[in-house]
Amino acid sequence: MIVLFAAAGTYGQLLGLLLFVYAGLASAGGTVPVEALPGFLRLLSYAEPLRQVLSGTRSILYFGAQGVAGLTRGAVAAAAGLLFWLVVGAVVVRWYDRKGLYRLQPEVLAHVNQAVQDFQAKQAKQAKQAAPAPAPSDAPQPPSGETGPSDMPGPGGG
């Protein structure tokens, strides 16, 4: 989904939302059996990662994590999907770099960089000011054998 967003901007985000969320939920077979789905959603369910994940989860929860019950298919599909989208993402990023395309204008990046540096400087200044000052050594200390007011019997003490 990030690849679609990077490649097509807001339209890629909309496409990813429609494809992976809405169509994925409808075609996963979690609420409606795959056999009862309309033709398009049934076809889509074979490519949707959510169906494979759901199959693997069912295998773990209800069938003792047996590979033949869907765990193997779910794990292989998840790994293949991860690998596929990593490759597509790397290709899109290299294409962006070669074309010199940027989602953010250089002025915006400079402003963000300056804001981060200002914030870090402010935090460093506050940390120096908040450092505890050493206690003055000329403050009167009671001798070790004497009792203070809280140790004395009566209304104010122990």
C-alpha positions as CSV (number, residue, x, y, z in Angstrom):
1,M,0.0,0.0,0.0
2,I,2.9,2.3,0.7
3,V,4.2,1.6,-2.8
4,L,0.9,2.7,-4.3
5,F,0.9,5.8,-2.2
6,A,4.5,6.7,-3.2
7,A,3.9,6.0,-6.8
8,A,0.4,7.6,-7.3
9,G,0.1,9.9,-4.3
10,T,-3.4,10.4,-3.0
11,Y,-4.9,8.3,-5.8
12,G,-2.6,5.4,-4.8
13,Q,-3.8,5.6,-1.3
14,L,-7.4,5.5,-2.5
15,L,-6.6,2.5,-4.7
16,G,-4.9,0.7,-1.9
17,L,-7.8,1.3,0.4
18,L,-10.3,0.0,-2.1
19,L,-8.3,-3.0,-3.1
20,F,-6.7,-4.2,0.1
21,V,-9.2,-3.1,2.7
22,Y,-12.7,-3.1,1.2
23,A,-12.3,-5.8,-1.4
24,G,-10.0,-7.7,0.9
25,L,-12.5,-7.9,3.7
26,A,-15.3,-8.9,1.3
27,S,-13.2,-11.6,-0.4
28,A,-11.3,-13.1,2.5
29,G,-13.9,-15.7,3.3
30,G,-14.1,-14.7,7.0
31,T,-17.7,-13.6,7.0
32,V,-19.0,-15.2,3.9
33,P,-17.6,-18.5,2.5
34,V,-15.5,-18.1,-0.6
35,E,-17.9,-20.5,-2.5
36,A,-20.8,-18.0,-1.9
37,L,-18.9,-15.0,-3.2
38,P,-19.8,-13.4,-6.6
39,G,-17.4,-14.2,-9.4
40,F,-15.2,-11.1,-9.2
41,L,-14.7,-11.4,-5.5
42,R,-14.1,-15.1,-5.7
43,L,-11.4,-14.5,-8.3
44,L,-9.9,-11.7,-6.2
45,S,-9.8,-13.9,-3.1
46,Y,-7.0,-16.0,-4.6
47,A,-4.8,-13.0,-4.8
48,E,-5.8,-11.2,-1.6
49,P,-3.3,-11.6,1.2
50,L,-6.1,-11.4,3.9
51,R,-7.6,-14.7,2.8
52,Q,-4.3,-16.5,3.1
53,V,-3.7,-14.9,6.6
54,L,-7.2,-15.9,7.7
55,S,-6.6,-19.5,6.5
56,G,-3.3,-19.7,8.4
57,T,-5.0,-18.2,11.5
58,R,-7.9,-20.8,11.3
59,S,-5.3,-23.5,11.1
60,I,-3.6,-22.4,14.2
61,L,-6.8,-21.8,16.2
62,Y,-8.9,-24.8,15.2
63,F,-6.7,-27.4,13.6
64,G,-3.6,-27.7,15.8
65,A,-1.4,-25.6,13.5
66,Q,-1.4,-28.3,10.8
67,G,0.2,-27.3,7.5
68,V,-2.4,-29.1,5.4
69,A,-5.2,-27.1,7.2
70,G,-4.0,-23.8,5.7
71,L,-0.9,-22.8,7.7
72,T,1.6,-23.7,5.0
73,R,-0.5,-21.8,2.3
74,G,-0.8,-18.8,4.6
75,A,2.9,-18.7,5.5
76,V,4.0,-19.1,1.9
77,A,1.5,-16.5,0.6
78,A,2.6,-14.0,3.4
79,A,6.3,-14.5,2.6
80,A,5.7,-14.2,-1.2
81,G,3.6,-11.1,-0.7
82,L,6.2,-9.5,1.5
83,L,9.0,-10.3,-1.0
84,F,6.9,-9.1,-3.9
85,W,6.1,-5.7,-2.3
86,L,9.7,-5.2,-1.1
87,V,10.9,-5.7,-4.7
88,V,8.2,-3.4,-6.1
89,G,9.0,-0.8,-3.4
90,A,12.7,-0.9,-4.2
91,V,12.0,-0.5,-7.9
92,V,9.7,2.5,-7.4
93,V,12.3,4.1,-5.0
94,R,15.1,3.7,-7.5
95,W,12.9,5.0,-10.3
96,Y,12.0,8.1,-8.1
97,D,15.7,8.6,-7.4
98,R,16.7,8.4,-11.1
99,K,14.0,10.8,-12.2
100,G,14.7,13.2,-9.4
101,L,11.2,13.2,-8.2
102,Y,10.3,14.3,-4.6
103,R,7.0,14.3,-2.8
104,L,8.2,17.2,-0.6
105,Q,9.6,20.4,-2.0
106,P,13.2,21.3,-0.8
107,E,11.8,24.4,1.0
108,V,9.6,22.2,3.1
109,L,12.4,19.8,3.9
110,A,14.6,22.8,4.9
111,H,11.9,24.1,7.2
112,V,11.4,20.7,8.8
113,N,15.1,20.4,9.3
114,Q,15.3,23.8,10.9
115,A,12.4,23.1,13.2
116,V,14.0,19.8,14.4
117,Q,17.3,21.6,15.1
118,D,15.5,24.4,17.0
119,F,13.6,21.8,19.1
120,Q,16.7,19.9,19.9
121,A,18.5,23.1,21.0
122,K,15.5,24.0,23.2
123,Q,15.5,20.6,24.8
124,A,19.3,20.8,25.5
125,K,18.9,24.2,27.1
126,Q,16.0,23.0,29.3
127,A,18.0,20.0,30.3
128,K,20.9,22.2,31.5
129,Q,18.5,24.5,33.4
130,A,16.8,21.6,35.0
131,A,20.0,20.0,36.3
132,P,19.8,19.9,40.1
133,A,22.1,22.5,41.8
134,P,24.3,21.2,44.6
135,A,23.0,21.8,48.1
136,P,24.7,24.6,49.9
137,S,27.2,23.3,52.4
138,D,26.6,26.2,54.9
139,A,23.0,25.0,55.7
140,P,22.6,24.1,59.4
141,Q,22.5,20.3,59.9
142,P,21.2,18.9,63.2
143,P,23.8,16.8,65.1
144,S,23.4,13.1,64.7
145,G,22.2,12.4,68.3
146,E,19.6,15.1,68.4
147,T,15.9,14.7,67.4
148,G,14.1,17.0,65.1
149,P,10.6,18.4,65.6
150,S,8.9,15.4,64.0
151,D,10.5,13.0,66.5
152,M,9.2,14.8,69.5
153,P,5.9,13.7,71.2
154,G,3.1,16.1,71.0
155,P,0.7,17.6,68.4
156,G,3.4,18.3,65.8
157,G,5.5,15.3,66.3
158,G,5.4,11.4,66.4
